[in-house]
Amino acid sequence: MNRTPVVVGNWKMHGSRAANASLISGVLSGVAPRGQRSAEVVVCPPFVYLADLATMLEQAGVGLGAQDVCTEAGQGAFTGEVSAPMLRDVGCTHVIIGHSERRAYYAETDEGVGRKTLAALSAALTPIICVGELLEERDAGLTYEVVGRQLEAVLRALEADPIGLSGLNRCIVAYEPVWAIGTGRTATPEQAQDVHAFIRGLIQSRDARIGGSVRVLYGGSVKPGNARELFGMPDVDGGLIGGASLKAEDFVAIVAATQ
Ligand code: 13P
């Protein structure tokens, strides 16, 4: 199965107008011109900077993603929230959903991740759905159980909605073991491959074709020095990059490692 790799930069809560301008210009001058890239490239700045960057990225053929979205699809009395249609309106193409930092610090639930996925798909955004286990869960041998539970919630939400399981064709899944995020401790390519194959297998058990075509990204301390090895695994279709996406040179090198 030929799947186009994707490299997504999650800036988390970093940036300023000045810093973003120089980071984006470094990224755009470093990646191959649109049409000649071997990978899709997406950057996810904080909400307040999305509109600033939309036109430039659109012209360069680089995707623009938000880092979260409201479960409610329309407008309404949800102070502090941003809806999927609003993200679309300012030029977003993608949205990260269920990042482990949202799950850990902002009480994001599996069910909420399912609802956000539906909201994003309804607004024609590509959800980047994050799953991953804590260190104590891995140590207790619960990796598949945790990742399976997180993913099942999304599959169930899709199946219960008119969108259906085929909505997964428009999603990207990201496996981010929590113990590897920002710690410098990367999963080995074999550890990543094991879980990626599990994720693909779980989807394939529902629908073989969708399971074969869905992109599954690895995230957690991906750097220029380890990206090629990780992306070389058969079920690793690119990366969700935190720290290294804040340095144009590193992010560009990681994009190049998909080749
Ligand atoms: P790091 O690349 O900094 O480990 O972060 C990974 C991540 O959480 C991306 O969403």
Residues whose N, C-alpha, C, O or C-beta is under 5 A from the ligand:
A	BS01	13P	N10 A180 I181 G182 T183 G219 G220 S221 V222 L240 I241 G242 G243 A244
